[in-house]
Amino acid sequence: MKSKFVAAMILGSVMGMTNLTYADTSTGSGTIGVSPQESQGAALGWSAEKQILHKAVYNDDLKKIGAIEDIIISPEKSVSYAVIGVGGFLGMDRHDVLIPFNHLRLDGNKLVLPGATKSALKGLPAFRYSRQ
């Protein structure tokens, strides 16, 4: 209930704002920010910090199978993948795997990966960041 109240407060203050314009010498002028309608939709979305990062991931039986270590945003600007850490202790010997973000679902306040087990995740190829 508290998060809905906070979202309503933020939405109320944002609804009174308009998009800011800026001068772009290469293309003329453009718009920065979002419309009140976009803001309203975003306020109903998931917060990476509060609801996703470092949160436990559960299977269908609500047994913990890992934790969200990172999210990967594709060049097209959409959240594409969750990096789930499986096993390990204090980050040692943790096996990170890449899971399409849309495979996760929210069940109450728990992130669930349907059909997954800890051993199945450990059997997936390890995810490694490129060195760019």
N, C-alpha and C positions, 0 to 999 in steps of 0.2 A: 504494500500500500504506500509506503514511504517513497519508493521509486516513482510511482505514478504521480504522487504529489509534486515531487521535484520536477518531473518531466512536464507537468502542467504549468508549474511556475516558469520554467524556462520557455516553454511554448508561449505563454502569455506575454512575456517580455519580448520575445522575438517577433511575434505577430505585429507589433507596432513598428518594426523596422522595415526599411525598404532596402533593396539591393544597392550597393555602392557602385558608381561607375568610375572608370579610370581611363586615362588617355593612353592608347597604344599606338606609338608612332608608325608601326609597320602595318597595322590593319585598321586604324581609326580608333574608335572607342569600343570598350567591351564591358562586361558586367562581372563583378566579383561577388562572392557570397551566394546565398541561395534564397529562393522565394519562400514566403511563409508556408506555402503548401509543402515544399520540399523539407523544410525544417520540421513541420508537423510529422511527416513520415519518418524522418530520421530520429525524432524523439521516441518513436515507438520501436526502434531497432535495438539490437544488442550493443552493449558497451564492451569493447575489447578488454579494457582494464577491469571493469567491475564484474563481468559475467563470463569472460572467456579465458584470458591469460592466466596460466598457472592454476586453473581449476581442474578438478578431477574429471575424468571421462569414465563412464560406466557402460556396462553391456546391458542386454535386455533384462538380466536378472538383478540389475542394479548393484553389481559387483564392480569395484574399481579395477580398471584395466590399464590406466595410464593417466597422463595429465597434459593439458595443452601447454606447450612450451613456446610456441610462436604461431603467428598467422602469416601467410604469404599472400601478398596482393599482386595480382598479375599486372602486366603493363597496360592492360585495358581498364585498370582501376577498379577491379572487383576483387573481393576476397575470394580467393580460389582454393586455398589449401590450409589445413591445420597441421602443424608439426606436433605430433603426439609423442611424448617421452614414455617409454615402457621400461619398467624395472629399474634397477640401479638404486644407489643410496647416495644422497647428496650430490647427484649429478654424475657420480662415478659409475661406469659400466651401463649407463642408460642407453637404450636403443631408441633412437628417434626415427619415426616413420612419417610419411606424408600421406594425408588422407584428404580427399576432396571435401571441402567445407560443407557442401550441401548434403553430405551423408550424415552429419550430426543433427540431432534434434534435441529440443529442450523439453524435458519431462519434469514439470514442476520447476525446481531450481537446479536440476541436474542435467549435465550434458551427456547424452546417450549416443553411442555408436551401435546401432542395431546389428545383430548377427556377429559381433566381434567377441573375441576372447583374448586374453593376455598372450597366450601361446601363439595365436594366429597373427597378432601384431608383431611379436618377436620374430616370426617367420618371414615377414616382409623385408624387402631390401632396406638397408639403413639410409636415411636421408642425410646428405652432407651439403653444406652451403658451398656455392662456387666461390672462388677466390678473386672476385672482381674488385 
